[in-house]
């Protein structure tokens, strides 16, 4: 064998061979790559050496649990010495998705010969007890990563998955009214990822639900204009503006008394609708605006319709209050 690599252009090509290792036949056709390869058992090293006698155990049997890369090398091979630290690094960072087994062909030449390997370094991937793919030469780290993703699938970002699950739990708690625990989870996510937009928006929403309006505004104040335009944040900022406006509209009891005295006091009804909205009584808020629309579409330059549309933007298109009020509004507009 030679240290040169006449097959350097064959990276990623399907390897074909039929050989027998320790009495176990194996052929060129590989079983499908597992979508979620099992992690090695405790004490099962991700990087090890093998011999002709232990090849069946170290490679063929082990590859039934997860893909095994076999690195055929020799002490005199310069490119082998270049490849070894790179492939060991990439395999270690692969998080248990593959195993690396190294075989010195000077001491154990027969298996490399049966596979038809003519140049080293050569790496052969075994899956399900059979050779599936391989490459030759001291290829760059990026190509090794691509090769491992090809045979073992992309690496799952465990932290991202945990954050996604935590946010889903926090959202459920928030909708159930458990503000303390929801806020704790959102805050914990922000400790891990201070820039996480959904967590920041969720914590601001908890603050608003807790009537901590100033804290909610502070949480969102540091965002960029692009982040403030995000669908997870924009409705919250509009809601904060609605809260600020409602605080200036007077006593709701006085507005109710004004409507009892004059049901056509549309200004009082509009203000009362805005107050009921920030109080969380969406149906009452919508009913007041719909009442104005039925009686006088021209009031405040169609102000009741504009206010209702602004409510929809905060409530969300799928909210039951939005769906109900939108149907009623359409009936008024197109009757």
Beta strands, then each sheet from edge to edge (+ up, - down):
strand 1: 19-21
strand 2: 24-26
strand 3: 47-49
strand 4: 67-73
strand 5: 98-104
strand 6: 122-127
strand 7: 130-136
sheet 1: 1+ 2-
sheet 2: 3+ 5+ 4+ 6- 7+
end
